Amino acid sequence: MGFKNIREWPDAEDAGQSWITGFRKAPSSVATTTSAWTDYSYYAGSPPANFYASTPLEAAEVDPTRGLYVPSVSPATQHLRNLKVMSAASAATSTTNARQRLCLADYLLYYPFIDTDAVGEQQDLVNTVPIPRYSGGQVVAVSQSAASASGKFTFSYTNDQGVAGRTSQPHFTFAAGGGGQVLATSVGAATSYHPFCSLQAGDRAVKSIESVTFTVAGGGLMALVIVQPLLQAYVTQESRRTTSGNLESYGACDEFAAMINNRPARIFDGAVLNLIACGHGGSLASSFLAGIIETTWN
């Protein structure tokens, strides 16, 4: 049905047509690269870690239990209402995980265990599972192991209009200490960081990926993940205790009301929600990200 006017927005909450889900994600102790992006779904916490562990090179959907739970409300139409987040320091003196840029996304498909050392070899991907929601999404390259070198690759894909045989821009990767980091940086250099892969000129989204070719070895394994971005947000502070003897904590959460900060994104039944983030202040290692999301429907 959808919301026809602003008045229906608060009325839905008054009628009990809303849902609140909490989450808490804990990155590993492996240092992340400042200003590079990280996939929070890969880390422990609630919801549990999603390691993209399935048949190599074969398309798969992310297990729904690895995403932030939202109810199925069909035939009603559900939308994102609110996101609240707080970053917690890994130590009393830590200030490195402040000022994160976040992207809440619906995880659609992934292709695991792509060998970044297979230089000159076309790695053909198997597409037995169609994209479950939307006509396409953005591509994120997530490390599944440590990467020892700066690599370079392209991928062949079908765009959201159903046109096959499209070729991405050539992307650099960077050396990473462990899994969960977003490896594809940019088309310019291995030290210029972006969350999504760049497509062939004129294309907006990817429906499926057919193959991957590395021209320079990257020294690890990665998954290509198709996601639909839903909300961009920022963490402006972190919560931490001083080392002066008291037990007071400092820092506050950040709140993003969808109606104010963005056009409220629709949440489809079956959506697998999680976050990717860019830490501008330093490494996100051993830090925590906690928060709640609220959805509403009519």
Backbone bond lengths (Angstrom), bond angles and torsions (degrees), N, CA, C in turn:
res aa  C-N    CA-C-N  psi(-1)  N-CA   C-N-CA  omega(-1)  CA-C   N-CA-C  phi
1 M - - - 1.462 - - 1.523 110.46 -
2 G 1.348 117.60 -57.06 1.455 120.60 -179.14 1.515 112.49 86.54
3 F 1.332 116.27 165.96 1.459 122.62 -179.87 1.516 109.73 -89.54
4 K 1.335 116.50 127.70 1.468 120.88 -177.59 1.522 111.88 -90.27
5 N 1.340 117.79 -24.33 1.457 120.26 -179.44 1.523 110.19 -155.51
6 I 1.338 117.19 171.80 1.457 122.59 -176.65 1.527 111.77 -63.63
7 R 1.305 117.05 -34.41 1.466 120.28 -177.26 1.530 111.32 -60.87
8 E 1.326 117.11 -35.47 1.461 120.19 -178.70 1.532 111.95 -66.81
9 W 1.322 117.31 -20.09 1.464 121.53 -178.22 1.534 111.54 -65.09
10 P 1.364 120.15 -56.62 1.479 119.18 176.71 1.526 112.29 -70.40
11 D 1.318 117.31 -29.58 1.468 119.88 -179.89 1.527 111.36 -61.66
12 A 1.342 116.71 -34.57 1.461 120.23 -179.64 1.522 111.00 -64.03
13 E 1.333 116.91 -40.49 1.464 119.45 178.79 1.517 110.96 -68.06
14 D 1.333 116.64 -40.67 1.464 120.10 178.13 1.520 111.23 -61.54
15 A 1.332 116.41 -29.28 1.462 121.18 -178.91 1.531 112.11 -86.19
16 G 1.339 116.89 3.30 1.455 119.96 179.71 1.515 114.00 80.89
17 Q 1.340 116.76 14.80 1.459 120.59 -177.91 1.530 109.62 -94.16
18 S 1.330 115.21 62.05 1.460 120.73 -179.81 1.522 109.01 -152.30
19 W 1.342 114.64 162.34 1.467 119.93 -178.33 1.523 108.36 -144.86
20 I 1.342 116.26 140.52 1.462 121.85 178.26 1.527 108.82 -121.38
21 T 1.328 116.41 129.91 1.462 122.61 178.29 1.526 109.54 -125.23
22 G 1.313 116.76 131.30 1.455 121.49 175.90 1.516 111.39 -95.95
23 F 1.325 116.59 156.90 1.464 120.97 177.03 1.528 109.63 -148.97
24 R 1.330 114.92 157.32 1.466 121.84 177.21 1.515 107.98 -153.27
25 K 1.312 117.56 113.68 1.456 122.28 -176.97 1.537 109.69 -115.28
26 A 1.346 115.19 138.91 1.464 121.29 -175.19 1.523 109.75 -125.27
27 P 1.338 118.42 99.14 1.467 120.65 176.34 1.523 112.04 -57.66
28 S 1.323 115.99 154.30 1.459 121.28 -179.92 1.531 110.33 -69.54
29 S 1.330 115.94 177.70 1.455 121.27 -179.31 1.525 113.00 -81.21
30 V 1.339 117.43 -2.61 1.458 121.27 179.17 1.525 109.29 -75.10
31 A 1.323 117.20 128.07 1.463 121.46 -176.76 1.520 111.64 -62.37
32 T 1.318 116.55 137.62 1.458 121.85 172.78 1.530 108.69 -99.32
33 T 1.310 115.77 162.03 1.461 121.43 -176.39 1.521 110.17 -86.82
34 T 1.321 117.06 128.79 1.459 121.54 178.93 1.520 110.81 -57.09
35 S 1.325 116.22 131.98 1.471 125.67 179.41 1.515 113.70 75.93
36 A 1.351 117.90 -5.44 1.461 119.75 172.77 1.527 109.05 -86.80
37 W 1.309 117.02 161.26 1.461 122.26 -176.08 1.523 111.12 -92.62
38 T 1.331 115.09 152.98 1.459 122.87 -178.20 1.525 109.10 -133.86
39 D 1.336 115.98 143.36 1.459 122.20 179.83 1.528 108.99 -97.23
40 Y 1.337 117.32 104.48 1.460 120.60 -178.47 1.521 112.84 -64.46
41 S 1.323 118.38 -22.92 1.460 119.41 -179.66 1.522 111.26 -62.75
42 Y 1.329 117.52 -22.67 1.458 122.52 -175.51 1.531 112.68 -76.38
43 Y 1.337 116.24 -13.04 1.461 119.50 -171.51 1.525 112.65 -103.69
44 A 1.332 113.88 162.51 1.461 121.09 -177.35 1.522 111.42 -68.37
45 G 1.327 114.61 166.87 1.456 120.32 177.18 1.509 111.40 128.89
46 S 1.298 115.59 -146.30 1.459 122.39 178.15 1.525 108.82 -129.66
47 P 1.341 117.60 114.95 1.461 128.63 3.07 1.527 112.56 -70.45
48 P 1.355 117.90 164.41 1.467 120.90 -176.62 1.524 112.45 -66.11
49 A 1.336 114.66 165.03 1.460 121.47 -174.98 1.523 112.51 -63.67
50 N 1.328 113.95 144.82 1.465 122.72 178.46 1.529 107.40 -118.01
51 F 1.344 116.42 106.24 1.463 120.71 -174.47 1.532 113.41 -95.83
52 Y 1.322 118.25 7.11 1.473 121.52 -176.82 1.527 110.19 52.95
53 A 1.329 116.15 45.30 1.461 121.84 -175.37 1.526 110.24 -99.96
54 S 1.318 116.17 96.06 1.453 122.12 175.59 1.526 107.58 -153.07
55 T 1.325 117.83 -167.93 1.457 121.71 -175.24 1.524 110.89 -57.08
56 P 1.358 117.59 125.56 1.472 120.30 -178.47 1.521 113.29 -55.00
57 L 1.335 115.63 137.25 1.469 125.30 173.44 1.528 113.56 66.80
58 E 1.324 117.77 9.73 1.466 120.87 -177.93 1.526 110.79 -110.69
59 A 1.327 117.19 131.61 1.462 121.55 -178.78 1.524 110.69 -59.70
60 A 1.325 116.02 139.55 1.458 121.70 178.83 1.515 109.26 -150.34
61 E 1.321 115.27 153.86 1.456 120.88 173.43 1.526 109.14 -89.99
62 V 1.331 116.75 145.42 1.461 120.96 176.00 1.527 108.62 -68.16
63 D 1.334 116.16 135.49 1.459 122.01 176.42 1.528 108.90 -55.33
64 P 1.337 118.35 124.31 1.472 120.21 -178.22 1.523 114.14 -56.62
65 T 1.354 117.83 -26.60 1.462 119.72 179.92 1.524 111.77 -70.72
66 R 1.348 118.31 -10.86 1.463 122.17 178.38 1.527 111.67 -89.87
67 G 1.319 117.13 -0.09 1.452 121.16 179.93 1.512 112.16 -111.53
68 L 1.323 116.78 167.39 1.460 122.34 176.66 1.525 108.12 -67.90
69 Y 1.318 116.50 123.85 1.466 119.56 -173.35 1.521 111.78 -69.21
70 V 1.321 115.43 132.88 1.464 123.14 168.22 1.522 106.88 -135.21
71 P 1.325 118.04 146.29 1.465 119.78 -175.65 1.526 111.81 -76.40
72 S 1.318 115.39 160.13 1.465 121.67 169.42 1.521 107.63 -89.46
73 V 1.325 117.07 128.58 1.463 120.41 -172.29 1.525 112.83 -126.33
74 S 1.329 117.97 8.92 1.463 120.74 -179.35 1.531 110.14 -53.68
75 P 1.337 118.20 139.08 1.471 128.68 11.43 1.535 114.77 -87.60
76 A 1.343 118.25 6.14 1.464 119.62 176.10 1.532 109.47 -70.00
77 T 1.332 115.61 164.94 1.463 121.55 179.32 1.524 109.09 -111.63
78 Q 1.346 116.55 122.75 1.461 122.61 -175.08 1.531 110.58 -101.26
79 H 1.343 115.88 141.87 1.462 121.76 179.28 1.527 110.57 -133.45
80 L 1.321 115.39 155.27 1.457 121.27 173.64 1.521 108.83 -70.66
81 R 1.322 116.19 129.24 1.459 120.44 -178.58 1.526 112.17 -104.59
82 N 1.332 116.83 -41.69 1.457 119.13 -171.23 1.529 110.17 -159.33
83 L 1.329 116.03 146.98 1.461 122.46 172.25 1.517 108.03 -132.39
84 K 1.331 117.57 126.70 1.462 123.62 173.84 1.518 107.74 -120.57
85 V 1.335 117.02 132.62 1.462 120.85 -178.03 1.529 110.58 -138.05
86 M 1.340 114.71 151.08 1.461 121.34 174.26 1.519 108.24 -143.21
87 S 1.319 115.32 135.88 1.461 121.75 175.96 1.522 108.70 -99.62
88 A 1.348 116.82 133.13 1.457 121.74 -179.63 1.516 109.50 -112.97
89 A 1.320 116.65 132.30 1.453 121.76 -176.89 1.517 111.67 -67.08
90 S 1.337 115.86 150.69 1.455 120.92 177.94 1.518 112.18 -79.10
91 A 1.327 117.98 -16.59 1.465 122.37 178.60 1.514 108.69 -153.45
92 A 1.313 116.34 165.47 1.468 120.33 -175.85 1.523 112.67 -60.03
93 T 1.306 116.90 -34.11 1.462 120.02 -176.42 1.524 112.75 -96.23
94 S 1.326 117.23 -1.26 1.463 120.17 -174.69 1.524 111.61 -73.17
95 T 1.301 115.62 134.58 1.474 121.32 171.11 1.519 109.76 -131.27
96 T 1.328 117.38 14.40 1.460 120.56 -169.95 1.524 113.98 -76.85
97 N 1.334 118.60 -24.09 1.448 119.19 -174.15 1.529 113.25 -98.51
98 A 1.317 117.62 16.04 1.461 120.50 175.97 1.520 110.75 -76.79
99 R 1.336 115.56 168.12 1.468 123.59 174.58 1.533 112.28 56.35
100 Q 1.306 114.59 57.02 1.455 119.46 175.52 1.518 110.47 -91.63
101 R 1.306 115.48 140.82 1.456 121.18 168.76 1.520 107.23 -96.83
102 L 1.335 116.90 129.46 1.454 122.31 -175.69 1.518 111.50 -115.44
103 C 1.327 115.54 151.30 1.454 122.05 170.28 1.519 108.23 -134.82
104 L 1.325 115.87 114.60 1.460 121.66 172.45 1.520 107.88 -81.80
105 A 1.347 116.79 129.05 1.460 120.00 -174.20 1.520 110.98 -139.58
106 D 1.327 114.79 156.98 1.457 123.29 171.50 1.529 106.59 -96.40
107 Y 1.340 116.91 118.39 1.462 122.41 -178.23 1.530 109.03 -83.99
108 L 1.333 117.15 119.79 1.462 122.05 -170.25 1.523 113.37 -101.24
109 L 1.325 117.35 -59.95 1.467 123.25 -178.87 1.517 109.30 -141.06
110 Y 1.342 116.09 157.43 1.467 119.16 172.15 1.530 110.00 -146.08
111 Y 1.327 114.88 156.09 1.461 123.67 178.83 1.528 106.77 -125.18
112 P 1.349 119.41 107.11 1.464 121.14 -169.95 1.527 114.59 -92.63
113 F 1.333 113.94 164.30 1.467 124.86 170.46 1.526 113.30 56.27
114 I 1.316 115.82 45.80 1.465 121.18 171.96 1.527 107.81 -78.22
115 D 1.331 116.57 127.83 1.462 122.50 -175.84 1.521 109.58 -83.06
116 T 1.312 116.63 112.47 1.465 119.74 -178.46 1.528 112.19 -79.95
117 D 1.341 117.60 -1.98 1.468 121.57 176.50 1.531 112.99 -97.23
118 A 1.328 117.53 -3.42 1.462 121.45 -176.19 1.533 110.18 -80.30
119 V 1.316 117.08 67.51 1.463 122.38 -175.34 1.530 110.84 -66.88
120 G 1.318 116.06 129.73 1.453 121.81 177.17 1.511 114.95 77.62
121 E 1.315 117.11 -1.64 1.463 121.91 -179.23 1.526 109.66 -102.99
122 Q 1.332 116.65 125.05 1.458 119.85 176.71 1.523 109.00 -77.95
123 Q 1.322 116.52 116.31 1.458 121.09 177.89 1.528 108.21 -92.42
124 D 1.322 115.61 107.37 1.458 121.33 -177.78 1.520 109.92 -80.15
125 L 1.322 116.10 132.82 1.453 122.18 -179.17 1.519 110.53 -100.35
126 V 1.321 116.19 147.98 1.461 122.53 -175.86 1.526 109.05 -100.19
127 N 1.326 116.73 125.61 1.475 121.37 -177.36 1.525 110.52 -115.03
128 T 1.333 115.40 76.04 1.460 120.62 175.80 1.523 111.93 -94.18
129 V 1.344 116.71 -11.39 1.462 122.15 179.94 1.521 108.60 -115.55
130 P 1.336 119.03 122.15 1.469 120.05 178.68 1.518 111.28 -78.58
131 I 1.317 116.25 161.32 1.462 120.48 176.50 1.529 108.30 -62.02
132 P 1.338 118.60 128.38 1.467 120.50 -170.03 1.522 115.42 -80.52
133 R 1.330 117.24 -26.38 1.465 121.37 -177.26 1.513 108.49 -142.44
134 Y 1.309 117.71 154.01 1.467 123.51 -179.45 1.539 110.14 66.36
135 S 1.313 115.38 171.33 1.465 120.38 176.53 1.524 111.37 -92.76
136 G 1.336 117.24 -6.63 1.453 121.90 179.77 1.510 110.57 172.32
137 G 1.337 116.67 177.58 1.456 121.12 -179.91 1.515 111.35 -157.34
138 Q 1.324 116.00 -172.97 1.455 122.77 178.93 1.533 109.50 -93.30
139 V 1.333 116.19 153.53 1.463 121.32 -176.10 1.522 110.04 -104.64
140 V 1.346 115.82 129.08 1.462 123.62 176.69 1.524 107.94 -118.11
141 A 1.323 117.78 130.95 1.464 122.80 178.04 1.527 108.49 -99.17
142 V 1.332 117.16 113.14 1.466 122.31 -173.89 1.529 109.81 -112.30
143 S 1.332 116.85 129.28 1.460 120.43 178.33 1.522 110.02 -68.78
144 Q 1.343 115.38 141.28 1.468 121.46 175.24 1.524 111.54 -113.73
145 S 1.301 116.37 3.36 1.465 122.44 177.37 1.519 107.33 -160.23
146 A 1.310 116.08 174.37 1.459 119.00 172.42 1.524 109.60 -63.57
147 A 1.319 116.90 144.89 1.464 122.58 178.06 1.523 108.58 -118.84
148 S 1.327 116.44 127.87 1.460 120.03 -170.24 1.514 114.56 -96.70
149 A 1.337 117.86 -6.29 1.468 119.09 -173.38 1.521 110.50 -148.98
150 S 1.314 114.86 171.09 1.463 121.53 174.60 1.527 108.42 -92.90
151 G 1.332 116.31 114.02 1.452 121.26 -177.91 1.515 112.40 -103.27
152 K 1.342 115.34 -175.99 1.456 120.95 178.54 1.526 108.96 -152.50
153 F 1.345 117.19 135.36 1.462 120.00 -176.09 1.517 111.54 -152.87
154 T 1.325 115.00 164.19 1.464 123.84 168.43 1.518 107.66 -130.93
155 F 1.332 116.42 163.68 1.464 119.25 173.78 1.528 109.49 -137.72
156 S 1.320 114.60 148.36 1.463 122.30 177.08 1.523 108.38 -97.48
157 Y 1.333 117.17 139.06 1.456 119.84 -173.01 1.535 111.63 -149.82
158 T 1.331 114.50 168.47 1.456 122.93 170.13 1.524 107.63 -105.77
159 N 1.334 117.16 128.84 1.470 118.71 -176.97 1.517 111.96 -80.91
160 D 1.325 116.30 177.84 1.462 120.73 -175.45 1.515 113.36 -69.15
161 Q 1.332 117.70 -10.42 1.464 121.79 175.18 1.526 111.99 -92.31
162 G 1.338 116.20 1.55 1.453 120.89 178.82 1.520 114.72 86.14
163 V 1.340 117.72 11.79 1.462 121.68 -179.87 1.527 108.46 -87.44
164 A 1.333 116.86 117.62 1.455 122.28 -178.30 1.528 110.62 -88.43
165 G 1.336 116.16 171.68 1.451 121.22 175.27 1.518 114.86 75.49
166 R 1.328 117.75 17.75 1.456 120.92 176.89 1.530 108.76 -81.31
167 T 1.332 117.81 151.40 1.467 122.02 -177.35 1.515 109.88 -125.30
168 S 1.321 116.29 129.14 1.464 121.29 179.59 1.518 110.91 -67.39
169 Q 1.320 115.37 167.48 1.452 120.36 169.11 1.538 108.23 -67.84
170 P 1.338 118.62 153.82 1.469 119.31 175.50 1.523 110.92 -70.61
171 H 1.326 116.60 129.73 1.460 121.99 -175.48 1.516 111.70 -114.18
172 F 1.329 115.25 140.64 1.455 121.18 171.94 1.527 109.41 -86.14
173 T 1.332 115.99 151.24 1.455 121.83 167.11 1.531 107.82 -116.55
174 F 1.331 116.89 171.64 1.464 119.34 179.48 1.519 110.02 -133.17
175 A 1.323 116.73 161.26 1.460 121.99 177.30 1.521 109.52 -66.44
176 A 1.343 116.38 131.01 1.465 121.32 -177.66 1.519 109.44 -132.26
177 G 1.337 115.73 148.06 1.449 120.77 -176.76 1.507 115.27 -78.80
178 G 1.346 117.69 -17.56 1.457 120.26 -177.70 1.507 112.35 -172.38
179 G 1.329 115.63 -176.05 1.455 121.26 -178.21 1.512 112.97 -73.71
180 G 1.336 115.36 159.81 1.456 121.66 176.57 1.505 115.28 99.85
181 Q 1.331 118.09 -14.64 1.460 120.09 179.33 1.529 110.39 -85.80
182 V 1.324 116.42 145.27 1.461 121.72 179.38 1.522 107.71 -81.51
183 L 1.354 115.93 111.56 1.463 121.52 -168.77 1.519 114.79 -82.60
184 A 1.335 117.83 -36.68 1.466 119.99 -176.03 1.515 108.83 -73.97
185 T 1.322 117.14 115.82 1.450 120.69 -171.59 1.517 112.17 -92.78
186 S 1.304 117.60 -66.75 1.458 121.59 179.95 1.508 108.49 -163.32
187 V 1.321 116.20 -179.93 1.457 120.83 177.83 1.527 111.04 -91.52
188 G 1.344 116.23 -0.48 1.456 119.60 -175.78 1.510 114.78 -102.93
189 A 1.347 117.38 -42.84 1.463 120.98 -175.43 1.515 109.41 -162.87
190 A 1.329 115.80 160.13 1.458 121.28 -179.29 1.521 112.55 -76.36
191 T 1.319 117.99 -3.44 1.472 121.27 -179.40 1.523 111.80 -117.83
192 S 1.321 116.91 22.46 1.463 121.78 174.38 1.518 106.59 -120.58
193 Y 1.335 117.03 113.61 1.459 120.35 -163.58 1.524 112.75 -104.12
194 H 1.333 115.36 132.29 1.461 122.88 177.60 1.529 108.69 -138.24
195 P 1.329 118.62 150.63 1.468 119.35 -177.32 1.524 114.14 -78.71
196 F 1.341 117.52 -33.13 1.457 120.65 -172.23 1.517 111.51 -115.97
197 C 1.318 115.70 147.81 1.464 121.16 178.52 1.533 110.48 -73.00
198 S 1.321 116.21 146.92 1.468 122.14 179.58 1.529 109.71 -87.42
199 L 1.320 115.60 136.14 1.456 121.65 -174.21 1.523 110.92 -99.73
200 Q 1.330 115.13 177.74 1.465 120.15 175.15 1.522 109.10 -63.37
201 A 1.316 117.02 144.59 1.461 122.17 -176.83 1.522 111.12 -50.85
202 G 1.330 116.11 130.67 1.453 122.10 178.34 1.510 114.38 96.58
203 D 1.326 118.25 -12.98 1.463 121.31 -179.22 1.524 110.99 -92.92
204 R 1.331 115.09 146.91 1.459 120.88 -178.59 1.524 113.17 -111.98
205 A 1.338 117.61 -28.21 1.457 119.87 -173.61 1.524 110.06 -155.36
206 V 1.339 114.69 165.72 1.460 122.69 -176.18 1.524 109.55 -118.89
207 K 1.323 115.98 131.62 1.465 122.24 177.99 1.526 111.35 -93.12
208 S 1.323 117.20 -38.34 1.461 122.73 178.27 1.524 108.39 -157.38
209 I 1.337 116.06 160.10 1.466 122.02 178.87 1.518 107.94 -118.22
210 E 1.333 116.40 131.17 1.462 120.52 -173.86 1.531 113.47 -99.63
211 S 1.324 118.61 -34.36 1.462 120.41 -177.88 1.517 110.53 -160.80
212 V 1.345 114.83 162.27 1.463 122.65 178.03 1.521 107.99 -134.17
213 T 1.343 117.03 137.75 1.464 121.49 178.39 1.519 109.69 -133.23
214 F 1.343 116.15 123.61 1.460 121.85 175.12 1.522 109.78 -96.34
215 T 1.320 115.73 134.07 1.469 120.88 174.77 1.525 111.47 -104.48
216 V 1.337 116.82 -17.98 1.464 122.83 174.03 1.526 106.97 -135.21
217 A 1.343 117.65 133.09 1.457 121.83 -174.46 1.522 112.33 -68.45
218 G 1.340 115.69 141.60 1.458 121.11 179.95 1.513 114.35 -107.22
219 G 1.342 118.07 -12.05 1.454 120.71 173.92 1.504 115.64 73.92
220 G 1.341 118.79 38.43 1.456 119.46 178.86 1.515 112.18 -175.70
221 L 1.324 115.89 -161.20 1.463 123.48 177.89 1.518 108.86 -124.58
222 M 1.334 116.09 149.03 1.458 119.70 178.44 1.521 110.41 -145.93
223 A 1.308 115.49 162.21 1.462 123.23 171.95 1.518 108.53 -116.35
224 L 1.325 116.50 139.51 1.464 120.91 169.97 1.522 107.28 -97.04
225 V 1.333 116.10 124.93 1.460 122.58 -172.92 1.522 109.17 -120.10
226 I 1.318 117.04 129.43 1.465 121.71 176.12 1.522 108.17 -96.82
227 V 1.333 116.85 122.15 1.464 122.26 -177.96 1.523 110.12 -129.13
228 Q 1.321 115.17 158.06 1.463 121.68 172.66 1.521 108.32 -111.72
229 P 1.351 119.79 107.68 1.469 120.70 178.75 1.528 111.10 -63.41
230 L 1.343 116.12 138.04 1.457 121.42 -178.21 1.519 113.53 -116.53
231 L 1.343 117.89 -34.91 1.458 120.60 -177.31 1.525 109.68 -156.10
232 Q 1.333 116.72 134.19 1.457 122.96 172.34 1.532 107.95 -100.53
233 A 1.350 116.57 136.05 1.456 120.40 -177.65 1.526 109.37 -148.98
234 Y 1.342 115.66 172.29 1.463 121.02 179.87 1.521 110.18 -132.48
235 V 1.330 116.23 143.17 1.461 122.18 167.25 1.520 106.42 -99.78
236 T 1.303 117.50 117.66 1.468 120.87 -172.38 1.521 113.61 -97.84
237 Q 1.344 117.91 -17.66 1.463 121.38 -178.87 1.519 109.22 -137.60
238 E 1.345 115.60 171.51 1.451 119.74 169.58 1.519 108.93 -132.40
239 S 1.315 116.01 150.54 1.451 121.49 179.38 1.528 108.68 -92.73
240 R 1.327 117.23 126.47 1.462 121.43 -179.77 1.517 110.03 -154.15
241 R 1.330 115.56 160.00 1.460 121.42 176.90 1.519 110.31 -101.26
242 T 1.302 115.69 153.32 1.465 120.25 176.94 1.526 109.81 -78.85
243 T 1.313 116.40 171.28 1.467 121.44 176.88 1.529 111.69 -105.73
244 S 1.328 117.33 15.21 1.476 121.02 -174.86 1.522 113.28 -89.82
245 G 1.322 117.41 3.52 1.449 118.69 174.64 1.516 114.42 112.51
246 N 1.337 118.76 -23.36 1.454 118.73 178.75 1.524 109.99 -85.31
247 L 1.311 116.47 168.28 1.458 121.77 -177.09 1.525 112.24 -109.17
248 E 1.316 116.41 17.46 1.458 119.39 179.30 1.529 110.66 -72.41
249 S 1.306 115.46 144.52 1.458 121.01 176.83 1.516 109.47 -109.18
250 Y 1.304 116.26 147.22 1.458 121.68 -177.84 1.530 109.26 -124.27
251 G 1.316 115.74 145.31 1.459 120.90 -179.60 1.511 110.16 123.05
252 A 1.297 116.82 158.28 1.458 122.08 -176.75 1.513 109.78 -138.32
253 C 1.322 115.38 162.32 1.458 119.82 177.61 1.527 109.49 -85.25
254 D 1.320 115.28 162.84 1.461 122.16 175.02 1.515 108.76 -113.80
255 E 1.335 116.01 138.06 1.457 121.19 -177.57 1.523 109.97 -119.63
256 F 1.335 115.31 137.16 1.460 121.39 -179.70 1.529 108.66 -129.34
257 A 1.315 114.77 104.01 1.453 121.00 177.16 1.523 108.74 -82.70
258 A 1.321 117.01 121.66 1.461 120.63 -173.86 1.523 112.23 -58.68
259 M 1.322 117.38 -37.32 1.458 120.67 -178.19 1.530 111.56 -66.50
260 I 1.350 117.01 -26.90 1.460 121.10 -177.91 1.521 111.58 -93.74
261 N 1.335 116.46 -45.81 1.449 121.19 -171.21 1.525 114.66 -88.61
262 N 1.302 117.05 -16.73 1.460 119.84 -175.68 1.520 108.10 -167.58
263 R 1.316 116.61 164.59 1.456 119.43 171.12 1.522 107.93 -67.76
264 P 1.338 119.23 125.78 1.462 120.33 -175.48 1.526 111.72 -56.35
265 A 1.333 115.57 121.31 1.466 120.54 -177.93 1.520 110.27 -75.87
266 R 1.322 115.47 141.80 1.458 119.63 175.70 1.519 109.61 -76.46
267 I 1.335 116.33 138.35 1.455 123.02 175.82 1.525 107.49 -108.60
268 F 1.325 116.41 110.37 1.462 120.64 -178.40 1.522 110.75 -78.43
269 D 1.335 116.38 150.33 1.461 120.37 173.10 1.526 108.75 -55.62
270 G 1.329 116.09 135.78 1.454 120.75 -179.67 1.515 114.10 88.77
271 A 1.330 118.31 0.16 1.468 121.30 -178.54 1.527 110.87 -59.77
272 V 1.344 115.46 141.13 1.463 122.28 175.77 1.529 106.66 -113.43
273 L 1.320 116.83 98.76 1.457 122.11 -172.29 1.531 111.48 -94.41
274 N 1.334 115.57 139.16 1.456 121.29 172.43 1.518 108.46 -161.89
275 L 1.330 116.36 -174.36 1.464 121.02 -171.14 1.521 111.61 -127.69
276 I 1.328 115.78 143.52 1.456 121.91 163.21 1.528 106.71 -114.61
277 A 1.333 116.20 152.98 1.460 119.60 -172.66 1.511 111.26 -146.04
278 C 1.338 114.51 154.68 1.464 122.52 176.59 1.522 107.28 -124.11
279 G 1.345 117.31 118.21 1.454 121.58 -179.01 1.517 111.49 -91.87
280 H 1.330 117.65 106.72 1.462 121.44 -176.91 1.528 112.49 -80.27
281 G 1.351 117.11 -21.10 1.451 119.36 -175.12 1.516 114.00 -88.76
282 G 1.340 118.31 -14.35 1.450 121.05 -177.13 1.508 110.86 150.28
283 S 1.323 117.28 -158.61 1.456 122.60 -177.35 1.530 111.54 -68.95
284 L 1.331 116.16 146.00 1.457 122.28 175.28 1.518 111.88 -96.09
285 A 1.334 117.90 6.95 1.460 122.19 -176.19 1.522 111.60 -57.12
286 S 1.343 115.77 133.55 1.466 123.94 174.41 1.519 113.88 60.41
287 S 1.314 117.54 14.75 1.464 120.21 175.59 1.535 108.34 -91.97
288 F 1.302 116.58 179.49 1.460 120.79 -178.50 1.524 109.09 -132.97
289 L 1.319 115.47 147.05 1.459 120.90 170.86 1.517 107.14 -126.12
290 A 1.322 115.94 120.86 1.455 121.21 -178.87 1.519 109.24 -124.82
291 G 1.314 116.41 154.23 1.452 119.26 178.47 1.511 113.20 175.74
292 I 1.312 114.92 -172.71 1.460 122.34 175.28 1.512 109.36 -137.71
293 I 1.306 116.07 149.82 1.462 120.71 167.90 1.521 107.88 -120.46
294 E 1.317 114.72 148.58 1.464 121.27 178.18 1.513 108.82 -125.78
295 T 1.326 115.58 134.10 1.468 121.38 174.91 1.515 109.42 -118.73
296 T 1.314 115.46 161.93 1.456 120.70 179.25 1.520 110.11 -146.22
297 W 1.301 117.80 157.55 1.466 120.23 -176.57 1.520 111.00 -151.29
298 N 1.323 115.24 162.78 1.471 120.96 171.63 1.510 109.74 -151.46
